[in-house]
Structure formats: C-alpha cells, structure tokens
Amino acid sequence: VIEESLTLAMRQALSFLQPHKMKWNKILKSVELENIFK
C-alpha cells in the first residue's frame, strides 16, 4: 500500500513539474555549460 501511494505521489509530482520541465532543462543546460567553461 505504501508503494502504491508513493508511486501516486511521484506521478502527481511529475505531472505538477511537467510545465516546468522546459525551464529546468534550460537551467540544467546553462549550468552544464558554465561548468564546462570554468
């Protein structure tokens, strides 16, 4: 039962973060680039 509620929470979190995914990808890419050029 705990695993089911956990996966449910994970799904809710993913669906909640979905709109922000593009923004996060941009942030991650920019951070990676900064780390490369350091």
Secondary structure, DSSP 8 states (H G I E B T S, - for coil): -HHHHHHHHHHHHHHHHGGGHHHHHHHHHHHHHHHHH-
